[in-house]
């Protein structure tokens, strides 16, 4: 029972929550909500602008820590300001991925100048690090202090797009257009040129195919937007209801991302039984288990052949149930992790002191 331990004040940094809600914002709202952290006294720290966010992260939160020496401070979004190092033992950092350090070539100018240095510094002084996947935890160990604990805290995945009643088009029929969905901001790390090459290879092989990208245009130069192929359909940022309608018409979701800490949309669409194809890498093997098709995005011709064969096979008929079973599996794991977080906040001495319980 959580109430057996002392009620604590917990400040949650929500300064990055402004405007549209996507993956990182959803995790913050769900994983660190007041309801989830009952009976503790949760206090939000928010901002209305980018300058306001920087000011609160660099000055407001460190000052609050000095004024309230018994409180904990949770940073589930952007890296905290360097002055928070003075109260490192009372700061909990939630790490979504490590690409700010591992993939400098895929970062925007703002990320290189501000986010990456802030994250690198936080890895040196941070003592209590929580991660969204085992893969992220193993990556974090490459950059963090040897004194830091790294604990697994997988987020539960809600049916945010209300896909539970999705039926979908089912197995690809002869002559039918293969409709492929992709979700994510248009920026270099998502590697959309590889998705385009795969869909182009499908069409060249005689399998009519479309690629539907849902996501706002982010930073970087994207030549394919200048002269988009006829099979590409860009939808921008869609309200959940419109994405629901689009997912109902699509056969599968395709990811060709170069690097992810989790790949939240892959799990979110599995509530609707949408089959998922993603790169054969550690994080996607962890997230998808045996429920998806693992591909090599750099081999567009080979991947196109694999997708076409999979979508037209009898085995594809069982993919929806495999997807739904996988998201149930993930959520069961997330429930166990949430109990571990509560035990940590409650000061339960049974929680491992070295954090290895989280990623072993």
Sine and cosine of phi, psi and omega as CSV:
sin_phi,cos_phi,sin_psi,cos_psi,sin_omega,cos_omega
0.00,0.00,0.79,-0.61,-0.03,-1.00
-0.90,0.44,-0.52,0.86,-0.10,-1.00
-0.94,0.33,-0.12,0.99,0.00,-1.00
-0.96,0.27,-0.19,0.98,-0.05,-1.00
-0.91,-0.42,0.20,-0.98,-0.08,-1.00
-0.91,0.41,0.62,-0.78,0.08,-1.00
-0.98,0.21,0.77,-0.64,-0.08,-1.00
-0.89,-0.46,0.45,-0.89,0.15,-0.99
-1.00,0.06,0.76,-0.65,-0.02,-1.00
-0.78,-0.63,0.88,-0.47,0.06,-1.00
-1.00,-0.04,0.80,-0.59,0.00,-1.00
-0.95,-0.31,0.86,-0.51,0.05,-1.00
-0.96,0.27,0.95,-0.30,0.06,-1.00
-0.89,-0.45,0.45,0.89,-0.04,-1.00
-0.93,0.38,-0.31,0.95,0.02,-1.00
-1.00,0.06,-0.04,1.00,0.00,-1.00
-1.00,0.01,1.00,-0.05,0.03,-1.00
-0.59,-0.81,0.79,-0.62,0.06,-1.00
0.98,0.21,-0.71,-0.71,-0.13,-0.99
-0.93,0.36,0.58,-0.82,-0.01,-1.00
-0.97,-0.23,0.88,-0.48,0.08,-1.00
-0.85,-0.52,-0.43,-0.90,-0.18,-0.98
-0.84,0.55,-0.83,0.55,-0.05,-1.00
-0.88,0.48,-0.65,0.76,0.00,-1.00
-0.91,0.41,-0.63,0.77,0.01,-1.00
-0.90,0.43,-0.63,0.78,0.02,-1.00
-0.89,0.45,-0.67,0.74,0.03,-1.00
-0.87,0.50,-0.74,0.67,-0.05,-1.00
-0.91,0.40,-0.60,0.80,-0.07,-1.00
-1.00,0.08,-0.75,0.66,-0.13,-0.99
-0.97,0.26,-0.51,0.86,-0.07,-1.00
-0.86,-0.51,0.63,0.78,0.06,-1.00
-0.98,0.19,0.32,-0.95,0.04,-1.00
-0.87,0.49,-0.63,0.78,0.00,-1.00
-0.90,0.44,-0.63,0.78,-0.04,-1.00
-0.94,0.33,-0.44,0.90,-0.11,-0.99
-0.97,-0.24,0.21,0.98,0.10,-0.99
-0.83,0.55,0.69,-0.73,0.23,0.97
-0.98,-0.19,0.30,0.95,-0.10,-0.99
-0.96,0.28,0.39,-0.92,-0.03,-1.00
-1.00,0.05,0.99,-0.14,-0.09,-1.00
-1.00,-0.04,0.75,-0.66,0.00,-1.00
-0.79,-0.61,0.81,-0.59,-0.05,-1.00
-1.00,0.09,0.60,-0.80,0.15,-0.99
-0.87,-0.50,0.91,-0.41,-0.11,-0.99
-0.82,-0.57,0.08,-1.00,0.06,-1.00
-0.48,-0.88,0.34,-0.94,0.00,-1.00
-0.95,-0.31,-0.06,1.00,-0.07,-1.00
-0.47,-0.89,0.27,-0.96,0.05,-1.00
-0.89,0.46,-0.72,0.69,0.07,-1.00
-0.87,0.50,-0.60,0.80,0.04,-1.00
-0.90,0.43,-0.62,0.79,0.04,-1.00
-0.89,0.46,-0.74,0.67,-0.02,-1.00
-0.88,0.47,-0.67,0.74,-0.02,-1.00
-0.89,0.46,-0.70,0.72,-0.03,-1.00
-0.94,0.33,-0.60,0.80,0.00,-1.00
-0.93,0.36,-0.62,0.79,-0.09,-1.00
-1.00,0.02,-0.47,0.89,-0.05,-1.00
-0.82,-0.57,-0.75,0.67,-0.11,-0.99
-0.87,0.49,-0.75,0.66,-0.04,-1.00
-0.94,0.34,-0.68,0.73,0.08,-1.00
-0.87,0.50,-0.62,0.78,0.04,-1.00
-0.91,0.41,-0.64,0.77,0.05,-1.00
-0.88,0.47,-0.61,0.80,0.02,-1.00
-0.91,0.41,-0.58,0.81,0.04,-1.00
-0.95,0.32,-0.60,0.80,-0.01,-1.00
-0.96,0.27,-0.44,0.90,-0.10,-1.00
-0.80,-0.59,0.98,0.21,-0.16,-0.99
-0.94,0.35,-0.12,0.99,0.01,-1.00
-0.99,-0.16,-0.16,0.99,-0.13,-0.99
-0.99,0.13,0.40,-0.92,0.16,-0.99
-0.98,-0.20,0.42,-0.91,-0.02,-1.00
-0.76,-0.65,0.83,-0.56,-0.05,-1.00
-0.93,-0.36,0.75,-0.66,-0.01,-1.00
-0.87,-0.50,1.00,-0.04,-0.08,-1.00
-1.00,-0.10,0.08,1.00,-0.05,-1.00
-0.82,-0.58,-0.97,-0.25,-0.01,-1.00
-0.97,0.23,0.37,-0.93,0.02,-1.00
-0.89,0.46,0.57,-0.82,0.02,-1.00
-0.96,0.29,0.31,-0.95,0.04,-1.00
-0.93,0.37,0.38,-0.92,-0.09,-1.00
-0.90,0.44,-0.43,0.90,0.00,-1.00
-0.92,0.40,-0.32,0.95,0.04,-1.00
-0.92,0.39,-0.25,0.97,0.04,-1.00
-0.86,0.51,-0.46,0.89,0.00,-1.00
-0.91,0.42,-0.36,0.93,0.01,-1.00
-0.83,-0.56,0.63,0.78,-0.10,-0.99
-0.83,0.56,-0.58,0.82,-0.05,-1.00
-0.93,0.37,-0.26,0.96,0.01,-1.00
-0.95,-0.32,0.21,0.98,-0.01,-1.00
-0.94,-0.33,0.75,-0.66,0.09,-1.00
-0.93,-0.38,0.87,-0.50,-0.02,-1.00
-0.97,-0.26,0.80,-0.60,0.05,-1.00
-0.98,-0.19,0.86,-0.51,-0.11,-0.99
-0.96,-0.27,0.85,-0.52,0.00,-1.00
-1.00,0.03,-0.54,0.84,0.00,-1.00
-0.18,-0.98,0.06,-1.00,-0.02,-1.00
-0.87,-0.50,0.27,0.96,-0.12,-0.99
-0.93,0.37,-0.28,0.96,0.10,-0.99
-0.87,0.49,-0.43,0.90,0.03,-1.00
-0.95,-0.31,-0.54,0.84,-0.13,-0.99
-1.00,0.05,-0.37,0.93,-0.06,-1.00
-0.75,-0.67,0.90,0.44,-0.01,-1.00
-0.87,0.50,-0.45,0.90,-0.02,-1.00
-0.94,0.35,-0.29,0.96,-0.03,-1.00
-0.96,-0.27,0.25,0.97,-0.05,-1.00
-0.99,-0.15,0.52,-0.85,0.12,-0.99
-0.96,0.27,0.20,-0.98,0.01,-1.00
-0.86,0.50,-0.68,0.73,0.01,-1.00
-0.89,0.46,-0.65,0.76,0.01,-1.00
-0.91,0.41,-0.65,0.76,0.00,-1.00
-0.92,0.40,-0.63,0.77,-0.10,-1.00
-1.00,0.10,-0.49,0.87,-0.11,-0.99
-0.88,-0.48,-0.85,0.53,-0.13,-0.99
-0.93,0.37,-0.71,0.70,-0.05,-1.00
-0.88,0.47,-0.75,0.66,0.05,-1.00
-0.89,0.46,-0.62,0.78,0.02,-1.00
-0.90,0.45,-0.66,0.75,0.00,-1.00
-0.93,0.38,-0.68,0.74,0.01,-1.00
-0.87,0.50,-0.67,0.74,0.01,-1.00
-0.92,0.40,-0.66,0.75,0.01,-1.00
-0.89,0.45,-0.54,0.84,0.05,-1.00
-0.91,0.40,-0.43,0.90,0.00,-1.00
-0.98,0.17,-0.62,0.79,-0.07,-1.00
-0.97,-0.22,-0.28,0.96,-0.03,-1.00
-0.89,0.46,0.69,-0.72,-0.02,-1.00
-0.92,-0.38,-0.45,0.89,-0.05,-1.00
-0.82,-0.57,0.99,-0.16,-0.08,-1.00
-0.93,-0.38,0.78,-0.63,0.07,-1.00
-0.91,-0.41,0.64,-0.77,-0.11,-0.99
-0.79,-0.62,0.41,-0.91,-0.12,-0.99
-1.00,0.01,-0.13,0.99,0.02,-1.00
-0.35,-0.94,0.32,-0.95,0.06,-1.00
-0.89,0.46,-0.63,0.78,-0.01,-1.00
-0.87,0.49,-0.72,0.69,0.04,-1.00
-0.88,0.48,-0.67,0.75,0.00,-1.00
-0.86,0.50,-0.68,0.74,0.03,-1.00
-0.91,0.41,-0.61,0.79,0.05,-1.00
-0.92,0.38,-0.66,0.75,-0.01,-1.00
-0.87,0.50,-0.60,0.80,-0.01,-1.00
-0.86,0.51,-0.39,0.92,0.01,-1.00
-0.95,0.30,-0.36,0.93,-0.14,-0.99
-0.88,-0.47,-0.38,0.93,-0.14,-0.99
-1.00,0.08,0.16,-0.99,0.05,-1.00
-0.92,0.39,0.59,-0.81,0.08,-1.00
-0.87,0.49,-0.34,0.94,-0.01,-1.00
-0.99,0.14,-0.19,0.98,-0.09,-1.00
-0.98,0.22,0.55,-0.83,0.20,-0.98
-1.00,-0.05,0.63,-0.78,0.02,-1.00
-0.84,-0.55,0.92,-0.40,-0.14,-0.99
-0.85,-0.53,0.70,-0.71,-0.03,-1.00
-0.97,0.23,0.82,-0.57,0.05,-1.00
-0.67,-0.74,0.98,0.20,-0.02,-1.00
-0.94,0.34,0.72,-0.70,0.02,-1.00
-0.98,0.22,0.64,-0.77,0.17,-0.99
-0.92,0.39,0.53,-0.85,-0.07,-1.00
-0.92,-0.39,0.92,-0.40,0.03,-1.00
-1.00,0.10,0.29,-0.96,0.10,-0.99
-0.99,0.11,0.94,0.35,-0.13,-0.99
-0.92,0.40,-0.42,0.91,-0.01,-1.00
-0.99,-0.12,0.10,1.00,0.03,-1.00
0.81,0.58,0.82,0.58,-0.07,-1.00
-0.98,-0.19,0.06,1.00,-0.13,-0.99
-0.85,0.52,-0.47,0.88,-0.02,-1.00
-1.00,-0.09,0.13,0.99,-0.03,-1.00
-0.87,0.48,0.69,-0.72,0.07,-1.00
-0.98,-0.21,-0.73,0.68,0.04,-1.00
0.98,0.20,0.20,-0.98,-0.04,-1.00
-0.98,0.20,-0.23,0.97,0.02,-1.00
0.97,0.24,-0.40,-0.92,-0.05,-1.00
-0.89,0.46,0.61,-0.79,-0.01,-1.00
-0.92,0.38,0.80,-0.59,0.00,-1.00
-1.00,-0.08,0.40,-0.91,-0.03,-1.00
-0.83,0.56,0.79,-0.62,0.02,-1.00
0.99,0.13,-0.14,0.99,-0.01,-1.00
-0.98,0.21,0.54,-0.84,0.05,-1.00
-0.98,0.22,0.79,-0.62,0.05,-1.00
-0.99,0.16,0.93,-0.38,-0.04,-1.00
-0.99,-0.15,0.87,-0.49,-0.12,-0.99
-0.92,-0.40,0.76,-0.65,0.00,-1.00
-0.97,-0.22,0.62,-0.79,0.13,-0.99
-0.69,-0.72,0.68,-0.73,-0.06,-1.00
-0.81,-0.58,0.81,-0.59,0.05,-1.00
0.46,-0.89,0.46,-0.89,0.03,-1.00
-0.84,0.55,0.64,-0.77,0.05,-1.00
-0.98,0.20,0.99,-0.13,0.03,-1.00
-0.46,-0.89,0.28,-0.96,-0.21,-0.98
-0.82,0.57,-0.61,0.79,-0.08,-1.00
-0.89,0.46,-0.49,0.87,-0.03,-1.00
-0.95,0.30,-0.30,0.95,0.14,-0.99
0.86,0.51,0.70,0.71,0.00,-1.00
-0.90,0.44,-0.48,0.88,0.09,-1.00
-0.82,0.57,-0.55,0.83,0.05,-1.00
-0.93,0.38,-0.64,0.77,0.06,-1.00
-0.87,0.49,-0.69,0.72,0.01,-1.00
-0.89,0.46,-0.66,0.75,0.00,-1.00
-0.89,0.45,-0.62,0.79,0.02,-1.00
-0.91,0.41,-0.71,0.70,-0.01,-1.00
-0.93,0.37,-0.59,0.81,0.08,-1.00
-0.89,0.46,-0.66,0.75,0.03,-1.00
-0.90,0.45,-0.59,0.81,0.07,-1.00
-0.87,0.49,-0.75,0.67,-0.02,-1.00
-0.90,0.43,-0.63,0.78,0.02,-1.00
-0.92,0.40,-0.49,0.87,-0.01,-1.00
-0.99,0.15,-0.06,1.00,0.01,-1.00
0.99,-0.17,0.10,1.00,0.05,-1.00
-0.97,-0.22,0.97,-0.26,0.00,-1.00
-0.88,0.47,0.75,-0.66,-0.09,-1.00
-0.56,-0.83,0.52,-0.86,0.06,-1.00
-0.81,-0.59,0.52,-0.85,0.10,-1.00
-0.89,-0.46,0.84,-0.54,-0.01,-1.00
-0.93,-0.37,0.94,-0.35,-0.03,-1.00
-0.98,-0.18,0.82,-0.58,0.06,-1.00
-0.93,-0.37,0.89,-0.45,-0.01,-1.00
0.38,-0.92,0.56,-0.83,-0.01,-1.00
-0.94,0.33,0.32,-0.95,0.08,-1.00
-0.99,0.14,0.85,-0.53,-0.01,-1.00
-0.99,-0.14,-0.53,-0.85,-0.07,-1.00
-0.99,0.14,0.23,-0.97,0.10,-0.99
0.98,-0.20,0.21,-0.98,0.02,-1.00
-0.99,-0.12,0.80,-0.60,-0.06,-1.00
-0.80,-0.60,1.00,-0.08,-0.08,-1.00
-0.87,0.48,-0.52,0.85,-0.06,-1.00
-0.93,0.38,-0.28,0.96,0.05,-1.00
-0.98,0.21,-0.36,0.93,0.00,-1.00
-0.95,0.32,-0.69,0.72,0.02,-1.00
-0.75,-0.67,0.96,0.29,-0.07,-1.00
-0.91,0.41,0.66,-0.75,0.06,-1.00
-0.92,0.38,0.35,-0.94,-0.07,-1.00
-0.90,0.43,-0.42,0.91,-0.03,-1.00
-0.99,0.13,-0.10,0.99,-0.02,-1.00
-1.00,-0.02,0.77,-0.64,0.05,-1.00
-0.83,-0.56,0.93,-0.37,-0.01,-1.00
-0.99,-0.15,0.79,-0.62,-0.07,-1.00
-0.94,-0.34,-0.11,0.99,-0.06,-1.00
0.90,0.43,-0.41,-0.91,0.04,-1.00
-0.99,0.15,0.83,-0.56,-0.04,-1.00
-0.94,-0.35,0.64,-0.77,0.20,-0.98
-0.86,0.50,0.42,-0.91,-0.08,-1.00
-0.83,0.56,-0.62,0.79,-0.04,-1.00
-0.91,0.42,-0.60,0.80,0.00,-1.00
-0.96,0.27,-0.58,0.81,0.07,-1.00
-0.91,0.40,-0.58,0.81,0.06,-1.00
-0.85,0.53,-0.72,0.69,-0.01,-1.00
-0.91,0.43,-0.62,0.78,0.01,-1.00
-0.93,0.38,-0.69,0.73,0.01,-1.00
-0.88,0.47,-0.51,0.86,0.02,-1.00
-0.89,0.45,-0.51,0.86,-0.06,-1.00
-1.00,-0.02,-0.24,0.97,-0.10,-1.00
-1.00,-0.02,0.53,-0.85,0.01,-1.00
-0.99,0.15,-0.58,0.81,-0.09,-1.00
-0.34,-0.94,0.27,-0.96,0.11,-0.99
-0.96,-0.28,0.69,-0.72,-0.02,-1.00
-0.88,-0.48,0.76,-0.65,0.15,-0.99
-0.86,-0.51,0.72,-0.70,0.10,-0.99
-0.83,-0.56,0.39,0.92,-0.10,-1.00
-0.85,0.52,0.62,-0.79,0.03,-1.00
-0.96,0.27,-0.53,0.85,-0.07,-1.00
-0.38,-0.93,0.73,-0.69,0.08,-1.00
-0.61,-0.79,0.50,-0.87,0.14,-0.99
-1.00,0.06,-0.43,0.90,-0.02,-1.00
-0.53,-0.85,-0.82,0.57,-0.10,-0.99
1.00,0.10,0.82,0.57,-0.11,-0.99
-0.83,0.56,-0.67,0.74,-0.02,-1.00
-0.85,0.52,-0.47,0.88,0.01,-1.00
-0.89,0.45,-0.66,0.75,0.03,-1.00
-0.96,0.27,-0.62,0.79,-0.03,-1.00
-0.87,0.49,-0.67,0.74,-0.02,-1.00
-0.96,0.27,-0.32,0.95,0.01,-1.00
-0.93,0.36,-0.29,0.96,0.14,-0.99
-0.85,0.52,-0.51,0.86,0.01,-1.00
-1.00,-0.07,0.17,0.99,0.00,-1.00
0.95,0.30,0.26,0.97,-0.03,-1.00
-0.94,0.34,0.83,-0.56,0.08,-1.00
-0.90,0.44,0.56,-0.83,-0.10,-1.00
-0.80,-0.60,0.72,-0.70,0.13,-0.99
-0.88,-0.47,0.74,-0.67,-0.08,-1.00
-0.50,-0.87,0.31,-0.95,-0.03,-1.00
-0.85,0.52,0.54,-0.84,0.03,-1.00
-0.99,0.17,0.98,0.17,0.01,-1.00
-0.69,-0.72,0.20,-0.98,-0.16,-0.99
-0.83,0.55,-0.73,0.69,-0.10,-1.00
-0.92,0.40,-0.61,0.79,-0.01,-1.00
-0.97,0.24,-0.51,0.86,0.12,-0.99
-0.90,0.43,-0.63,0.77,0.02,-1.00
-0.92,0.40,-0.71,0.71,-0.10,-1.00
-0.96,0.26,-0.68,0.74,-0.11,-0.99
-1.00,0.02,-0.35,0.94,-0.08,-1.00
0.85,0.52,-0.81,-0.59,0.02,-1.00
-0.97,-0.23,0.26,0.97,-0.16,-0.99
-1.00,0.04,-0.24,0.97,-0.10,-0.99
-0.84,-0.55,-0.06,-1.00,0.07,-1.00
-0.96,-0.26,0.85,-0.53,0.02,-1.00
-1.00,-0.05,0.73,-0.68,-0.16,-0.99
-0.79,-0.61,0.15,-0.99,0.14,-0.99
-0.89,-0.45,0.99,-0.13,-0.09,-1.00
-0.85,0.53,-0.47,0.88,-0.02,-1.00
-0.94,0.34,-0.33,0.94,0.04,-1.00
-0.98,-0.20,0.99,0.12,-0.10,-0.99
-0.91,0.42,-0.64,0.77,-0.03,-1.00
-0.93,0.37,-0.73,0.68,0.01,-1.00
-0.90,0.44,-0.65,0.76,0.02,-1.00
-0.92,0.39,-0.65,0.76,0.04,-1.00
-0.86,0.51,-0.69,0.73,0.01,-1.00
-0.90,0.45,-0.65,0.76,0.01,-1.00
-0.91,0.42,-0.67,0.74,0.01,-1.00
-0.90,0.45,-0.72,0.70,-0.02,-1.00
-0.88,0.47,-0.70,0.72,-0.01,-1.00
-0.91,0.41,-0.67,0.74,-0.01,-1.00
-0.90,0.44,-0.74,0.67,-0.07,-1.00
-0.91,0.41,-0.43,0.90,-0.02,-1.00
-0.99,-0.12,-0.03,1.00,-0.09,-1.00
-1.00,0.06,0.33,-0.94,0.10,-1.00
-0.91,0.42,-0.50,0.86,-0.01,-1.00
-0.90,0.44,-0.44,0.90,0.00,-1.00
-0.90,0.43,-0.44,0.90,0.02,-1.00
-0.90,0.44,-0.45,0.89,0.03,-1.00
-1.00,0.00,-0.09,1.00,-0.04,-1.00
-0.89,0.45,-0.61,0.79,0.02,-1.00
-0.86,0.51,-0.69,0.72,0.01,-1.00
-0.93,0.38,-0.58,0.81,0.05,-1.00
-0.90,0.44,-0.63,0.78,0.03,-1.00
-0.90,0.44,-0.74,0.68,-0.02,-1.00
-0.91,0.42,-0.63,0.78,0.03,-1.00
-0.91,0.42,-0.58,0.81,-0.02,-1.00
-0.93,0.36,-0.65,0.76,0.01,-1.00
-0.94,0.34,-0.49,0.87,0.12,-0.99
-0.92,0.40,-0.67,0.74,0.05,-1.00
-0.85,0.52,-0.72,0.69,-0.02,-1.00
-0.88,0.47,-0.70,0.71,-0.03,-1.00
-0.92,0.39,-0.52,0.85,0.11,-0.99
-0.90,0.44,-0.65,0.76,0.05,-1.00
-0.91,0.42,-0.64,0.77,0.00,-1.00
-0.90,0.44,-0.58,0.82,0.04,-1.00
-0.89,0.45,-0.67,0.74,0.06,-1.00
-0.88,0.47,-0.67,0.75,0.01,-1.00
-0.91,0.42,-0.62,0.78,0.01,-1.00
-0.89,0.45,-0.61,0.79,0.06,-1.00
-0.89,0.46,-0.61,0.79,0.03,-1.00
-0.91,0.42,-0.64,0.77,0.04,-1.00
-0.88,0.47,-0.72,0.70,0.02,-1.00
-0.87,0.49,-0.66,0.75,0.01,-1.00
-0.89,0.46,-0.62,0.78,0.03,-1.00
-0.91,0.42,-0.73,0.68,-0.02,-1.00
-0.91,0.42,-0.55,0.84,-0.01,-1.00
-0.98,0.20,-0.11,0.99,-0.01,-1.00
0.97,0.24,0.43,0.90,-0.01,-1.00
-0.91,0.41,0.86,-0.50,-0.04,-1.00
-0.93,0.38,-0.19,0.98,0.00,-1.00
-0.97,0.22,-0.21,0.98,0.03,-1.00
-0.95,0.32,0.74,-0.68,-0.03,-1.00
-0.84,0.54,0.71,-0.70,-0.05,-1.00
-0.97,0.23,-0.42,0.91,-0.08,-1.00
-0.99,-0.11,-0.03,1.00,0.09,-1.00
0.98,0.20,-0.09,1.00,-0.06,-1.00
-0.91,0.41,-0.36,0.93,0.08,-1.00
-0.84,0.54,-0.43,0.90,-0.10,-1.00
-0.97,0.23,-0.51,0.86,-0.12,-0.99
-0.82,-0.57,0.03,1.00,-0.03,-1.00
-0.93,0.36,0.00,0.00,0.00,0.00
